Amino acid sequence: MKTRNPLIRLFILAVAIWLIIFALIPNFFLLAISFFEPDKHSYVIADFTLNNYERLITPSFITIFTDSLWLAITATAICLLAGYPFAYILARASARFRPWLLLLIVIPFWTSSLIRTYALINILQNNGLLSKLLEFLHLTSEPVSFMYSEFAVLIGLAYTMLPFMILPIYASVEKLDTRLIDAANDLGAGSLRTFWHVILPLTAPGIMSGCILVFLPALTLFYVPDVLGGGKGQLLGNYIQMQFTKPIPDWPLGAATSTILTLVLLLLVLGYKWSLKVSSQRSEFDNADDDREQKISSRFQAIPQAPKISGLGARLMPRKQRIAGSATEGNK
């Protein structure tokens, strides 16, 4: 049995201590505060209550939550539609160009996301780059401002979170076995059928990871709606920030809202783990079926017969070939 390097053990211990001090303990205090009473002077009073969670069941908070949910889902969908093709091209690019494409993703992390959000003002404001482009294409006859609108908030969320969608998908596509794609092409599958039955299922873990990394931060980013939305509509991140920073703070209500978001994150992670488990069980089941078919076919090796294609191979074959194969077996 191999023993781990002491330096590796020390590194793991340091990371564990860091997570306990700066992640686990603060979340524990946040959970505890969500069950306390608010106070003007000491912020909280250690009296157990469920009133903070009951105050979240109001039409105003439900409206804030649904609006934030809609924006987060839409921003995640935009990042997925824009990030998947780029991640696929990045993973399939030559060794010469791949580092430069990766640099395009890493460069935004060199500056603060808040500064990059302010930079979008020059693009979305009146007489900005987007307005001038529309005028150049004769799609509008006068300057247009996209600032302080839901469209501007969506652009800001998608721009900020796009790298977090690209990188997990890139990791999944890079590990994709290209022999499976070649096998699908040999079976007569077109590009769309190959993508749907081979590439998409094998890169699903990366898609799930990217969606989790994008969805929850998009649900709680408070500075993007403030800068690009003008604070017209209150979203979940702004709501939590306001509970801790307003003149008479309400820490227990903000802690209760943050606890709900933490539970949402846990549900997303559990759903991700469940999808991985189902995928592994399905692959094991397919392998067991293949072994069973091989054992049965080995008993009839003396009988000449045409090879039978089933399972994924059958789904990859064009419809005409499947019908022709079924008719041939029926005639036999």
Secondary structure, 3 states (H helix, E strand, C coil): CCCCCHHHHHHHHHHHHHHHHHHHHHHHHHHHHCCCEEECCCEEECCCCCHHHHCCCCHHHHHHHHHHHHHHHHHHHHHHHHHHHHHHHHHHCCCCCHHHHHHHHHHHHHCCHHHHHHHCHHHHCCCCHHHHHHHHCCCCCCCCCCCCCHHHHHHHHHHHHHHHHHHHHHHHHHCCCHHHHHHHHHCCCCHHHHHHHHHHHHCHHHHHHHHHHHHHHHHHCCHHHHHHCCCCCCCHHHHHHHHHHCCCCCHHHHHHHHHHHHHHHHHHHHHHHHHHHHHHHHHHHHHHHHHHHHHHHHCCCCCCCCCCCCCHHHHHCCHHHHHHHHHHHHHC
